[in-house]
């Protein structure tokens, strides 16, 4: 380590930190996307249930 300049060590640390932050951001983005998909799916299922109820209450 004595022969390695301090700025090289700093660059390696910054690269590792940048990779960690990128992974953390990617995970957060996936969680947000999953939550959005679940919300949209629930809206779709609610519409299907509403249509079924309307169909059941309509006189034949």
C-alpha positions, 0 to 999 in steps of 0.5 A: 500500500505504501507504493500506491498513491492516495488518489488511486485509493480514493478513486477505488473507494469512489467507484465502489461507493458509486456502484453501491448507490447505483444498486440501491437506486435500482432496487428502489426503482424496482420496488416502486414499479412493483407497487405501481403494477399492483395498484393498476392490477387492483384497479383492473380487478375492481372494474371486473368486480363492478361489471359482474355486480352490474350484470347480476343486478340487471333484470333478465 
